């Protein structure tokens, strides 16, 4: 049975986009645009901050790094106290980053769902999974967002590279020039890798590779529907296996480039895995949610509780896997306490205390307790509830990865964040569900479809 | 031959055939005493109408016990009894040093859950060292499946015919010793 995009859903998507854009615009207009406004705003906060401004000025250079590095940032060692003017300038920079970061986080969040969904889809083919062919079309639908999502990401990266915003500190002018006041020795040392042409070149190459696989994967599965033998299915298998190799390298490098380099002094060797685990759990949750939405509208009748159970098992397992990686990263850095590493967590725990710990509850404790019981994984509304909390939790996780590096202490969760999240949610819903209408929801000639129809745990 | 305590052993050579036979027997309201299989057959417990296992609940409780043991133990060893200053992190407070103890907390949770669950499973299945096997036919440890049906109050010949119809390769009428 073909899926038809209902008017209500289309309208909902557009309302999300419109409301998101309006909220964004309203809040954007209210952000300070001159240093005078910053000063006025801080004065309005008054005693709330107490003597905090002095302290603030001494140990925050706006990139989530405390002052251990480089020429520029030795404030805490008493080299140079920020004057009030410099401080206001600096806070203004953070406020100017705020709307860009909000867009960046929301855009990346939905982009990574589509990308990880593509990887999960490839895993189904590469592992010849028998349970999943009934939900393969749902995955194909979700990956439809990959093309618009990755183009948006690329545009955002290009804008950052051309100094429209100052999210990536290592792109700042003169930062690799020893004569310049902004010279940063550590960033200069990394400039063989972290330089704009190479950075954009990598991004373009990765985006091209992922979208090429999606193009061929869809073509092969389309051909398989009309075929008389399994030739196209075998091609899908080979393409999936090759893509997975490409994906795990490129995903890792992408996460260093697009997220970790926001904190150019800091590095973590398992960062790629960490981002991977987060995006995987989001993608599987989205597959489960979209499947249940379609089921509730009377489509995908053959998908039974056992399929939902399997998806929920993956949600549970990847939540635990994410926690494992999060903790491995945290504990080693916390325990060794090396200044250039540990600043990353100090800024997050001191300045982002609530989102930092709330995210652990949402991404670990909540799914752990809710999805542990085998029977609960078969109850759809339980899975929906857990799924929504997991998705929000991983949005907050991404927020914690990006915001401390770009806006530092000037963060808040306001309309720019909610607005951009809603806007991209609307776009995502529209693209995904419109793409689901284009083909029958059940693969016709997938050689494993019978196993999937009789899948019963 | 028709009265008294008797059981029928029906042997099968395929798990799918066995599953269907169990469902057929259930449909006829026969009492299945036990099914012996060389490996776990998926869904057999549901087909036989056995009560769902409570092993998972015990596993959760054992895990909680393990977590508690780990916390108590590390608190005593590292905080109360012999505090040390490791890597500039003096051990005077459990909560401040907690990340260092998480691997131990995790391992002991898993250790307790796994071992106690296995032991519970053995006890519940009445398996212990030197126990004589209850298995009625050694072939069920190799490649045969055996369904034991309570034959009391049934005509043995009729039952046997029914069981052959379900695909049994061998039917034995056994006098119940107990």
Boltz contact constraints between the chains, C-beta under 6 A:
constraints:
  - contact:
      token1: [A, 331]
      token2: [B, 99]
      max_distance: 6.0
  - contact:
      token1: [A, 334]
      token2: [B, 99]
      max_distance: 6.0
